[in-house]
């Protein structure tokens, strides 16, 4: 009736962008599982700047904003034609050891490797 996208759809758009980002990093959800870690979303934030209209085509950009103790992925949604920003937000994920089901307080080495973060110098 109001011809705007339902607010819950934005979570789906973020998920699609996050999956594409992880594919680019060569660490998608299957690879995460195979490495022994689950990465559940523990927090979600969305700021609706302007409404998404029915039939509007958008671009969603996702990027890693934090990675040391948790994984924060930031998102921006743009109108494809005008480039105008419509929405922004972020998700927080934590690494969980799949064997022990315990949350880790630091990101595992596999994530740092996939992000190209240099290893700390050994003493």
C-alpha beads as a LAMMPS data file, in Angstrom:
LAMMPS data file: protein, C-alpha beads

123 atoms
122 bonds

1 atom types
1 bond types

-500.0 500.0 xlo xhi
-500.0 500.0 ylo yhi
-500.0 500.0 zlo zhi

Masses

1 110.0

Atoms # bond

1 1 1 0.000 0.000 0.000
2 1 1 2.787 2.468 0.862
3 1 1 4.932 1.102 -2.002
4 1 1 8.062 0.809 0.134
5 1 1 10.056 -2.292 0.991
6 1 1 9.241 -4.021 4.252
7 1 1 11.953 -3.286 6.844
8 1 1 12.698 -6.994 7.367
9 1 1 13.903 -7.399 3.779
10 1 1 17.000 -5.347 4.559
11 1 1 18.360 -8.217 6.660
12 1 1 18.109 -10.450 3.586
13 1 1 19.931 -7.837 1.470
14 1 1 22.696 -7.642 4.079
15 1 1 23.002 -11.443 4.112
16 1 1 23.344 -11.623 0.330
17 1 1 26.092 -8.960 0.408
18 1 1 27.843 -10.667 3.347
19 1 1 27.847 -14.017 1.515
20 1 1 29.328 -12.357 -1.586
21 1 1 32.002 -10.713 0.578
22 1 1 32.930 -14.023 2.231
23 1 1 33.066 -15.693 -1.190
24 1 1 35.568 -13.014 -2.286
25 1 1 37.627 -13.722 0.839
26 1 1 37.564 -17.457 0.038
27 1 1 35.979 -18.099 3.444
28 1 1 32.296 -18.736 2.821
29 1 1 29.966 -20.442 5.280
30 1 1 30.902 -23.973 4.164
31 1 1 34.587 -23.125 4.508
32 1 1 33.929 -21.658 7.948
33 1 1 32.224 -24.883 8.990
34 1 1 35.035 -26.985 7.509
35 1 1 37.573 -24.913 9.456
36 1 1 35.754 -25.819 12.672
37 1 1 34.113 -22.486 13.383
38 1 1 30.586 -21.165 13.292
39 1 1 30.087 -17.412 13.033
40 1 1 26.617 -16.578 14.367
41 1 1 25.294 -13.051 14.098
42 1 1 24.934 -11.692 17.638
43 1 1 23.915 -8.132 16.818
44 1 1 22.263 -6.305 13.923
45 1 1 21.843 -2.587 13.387
46 1 1 20.004 -0.892 10.523
47 1 1 19.636 2.845 9.910
48 1 1 16.893 3.558 7.385
49 1 1 18.061 6.769 5.714
50 1 1 15.532 6.818 2.857
51 1 1 12.872 4.267 1.920
52 1 1 13.435 1.592 -0.692
53 1 1 10.587 1.757 -3.218
54 1 1 8.986 -1.184 -4.979
55 1 1 10.755 -1.793 -8.280
56 1 1 13.834 0.207 -7.263
57 1 1 17.167 -1.423 -8.102
58 1 1 19.852 -1.150 -5.452
59 1 1 23.487 -1.964 -4.864
60 1 1 24.524 -3.294 -1.459
61 1 1 28.147 -2.940 -0.373
62 1 1 29.591 -4.940 2.504
63 1 1 33.027 -4.552 4.069
64 1 1 34.874 -5.843 7.098
65 1 1 35.008 -3.096 9.725
66 1 1 36.467 -5.088 12.671
67 1 1 38.036 -8.520 12.860
68 1 1 40.284 -8.940 15.919
69 1 1 37.880 -10.012 18.665
70 1 1 34.681 -10.202 16.680
71 1 1 33.661 -9.757 13.095
72 1 1 31.852 -6.520 12.280
73 1 1 30.547 -6.208 8.751
74 1 1 29.318 -2.778 7.649
75 1 1 26.727 -2.336 4.898
76 1 1 25.545 0.480 2.687
77 1 1 22.563 0.304 0.339
78 1 1 22.569 2.647 -2.666
79 1 1 20.118 3.405 -5.442
80 1 1 21.768 1.849 -8.480
81 1 1 20.870 4.670 -10.854
82 1 1 21.467 7.789 -8.753
83 1 1 24.080 6.432 -6.330
84 1 1 22.114 7.949 -3.442
85 1 1 22.631 6.144 -0.122
86 1 1 19.380 4.716 1.186
87 1 1 20.360 2.590 4.157
88 1 1 23.361 1.707 6.272
89 1 1 23.963 -0.807 8.993
90 1 1 26.199 -3.475 10.437
91 1 1 26.205 -6.970 11.853
92 1 1 28.412 -8.417 14.584
93 1 1 29.486 -12.029 14.503
94 1 1 31.626 -14.050 16.873
95 1 1 33.615 -17.200 16.300
96 1 1 32.302 -20.300 18.040
97 1 1 34.403 -23.457 18.237
98 1 1 32.080 -26.079 16.787
99 1 1 33.538 -28.915 18.897
100 1 1 33.261 -27.254 22.294
101 1 1 30.439 -24.860 21.304
102 1 1 32.335 -22.135 23.157
103 1 1 32.616 -18.565 21.953
104 1 1 36.161 -17.393 21.276
105 1 1 37.384 -14.081 22.627
106 1 1 39.724 -13.548 19.681
107 1 1 39.233 -14.314 16.014
108 1 1 40.853 -17.574 14.915
109 1 1 43.974 -17.567 12.773
110 1 1 42.069 -18.810 9.703
111 1 1 40.063 -15.571 9.535
112 1 1 43.184 -13.429 9.867
113 1 1 44.844 -15.496 7.139
114 1 1 41.871 -15.014 4.806
115 1 1 41.925 -11.268 5.482
116 1 1 45.653 -11.107 4.735
117 1 1 46.528 -9.883 8.219
118 1 1 50.258 -10.434 8.864
119 1 1 51.137 -12.782 11.704
120 1 1 52.581 -11.169 14.816
121 1 1 56.335 -11.502 15.153
122 1 1 57.299 -14.458 17.278
123 1 1 59.402 -13.783 20.381

Bonds

1 1 1 2
2 1 2 3
3 1 3 4
4 1 4 5
5 1 5 6
6 1 6 7
7 1 7 8
8 1 8 9
9 1 9 10
10 1 10 11
11 1 11 12
12 1 12 13
13 1 13 14
14 1 14 15
15 1 15 16
16 1 16 17
17 1 17 18
18 1 18 19
19 1 19 20
20 1 20 21
21 1 21 22
22 1 22 23
23 1 23 24
24 1 24 25
25 1 25 26
26 1 26 27
27 1 27 28
28 1 28 29
29 1 29 30
30 1 30 31
31 1 31 32
32 1 32 33
33 1 33 34
34 1 34 35
35 1 35 36
36 1 36 37
37 1 37 38
38 1 38 39
39 1 39 40
40 1 40 41
41 1 41 42
42 1 42 43
43 1 43 44
44 1 44 45
45 1 45 46
46 1 46 47
47 1 47 48
48 1 48 49
49 1 49 50
50 1 50 51
51 1 51 52
52 1 52 53
53 1 53 54
54 1 54 55
55 1 55 56
56 1 56 57
57 1 57 58
58 1 58 59
59 1 59 60
60 1 60 61
61 1 61 62
62 1 62 63
63 1 63 64
64 1 64 65
65 1 65 66
66 1 66 67
67 1 67 68
68 1 68 69
69 1 69 70
70 1 70 71
71 1 71 72
72 1 72 73
73 1 73 74
74 1 74 75
75 1 75 76
76 1 76 77
77 1 77 78
78 1 78 79
79 1 79 80
80 1 80 81
81 1 81 82
82 1 82 83
83 1 83 84
84 1 84 85
85 1 85 86
86 1 86 87
87 1 87 88
88 1 88 89
89 1 89 90
90 1 90 91
91 1 91 92
92 1 92 93
93 1 93 94
94 1 94 95
95 1 95 96
96 1 96 97
97 1 97 98
98 1 98 99
99 1 99 100
100 1 100 101
101 1 101 102
102 1 102 103
103 1 103 104
104 1 104 105
105 1 105 106
106 1 106 107
107 1 107 108
108 1 108 109
109 1 109 110
110 1 110 111
111 1 111 112
112 1 112 113
113 1 113 114
114 1 114 115
115 1 115 116
116 1 116 117
117 1 117 118
118 1 118 119
119 1 119 120
120 1 120 121
121 1 121 122
122 1 122 123
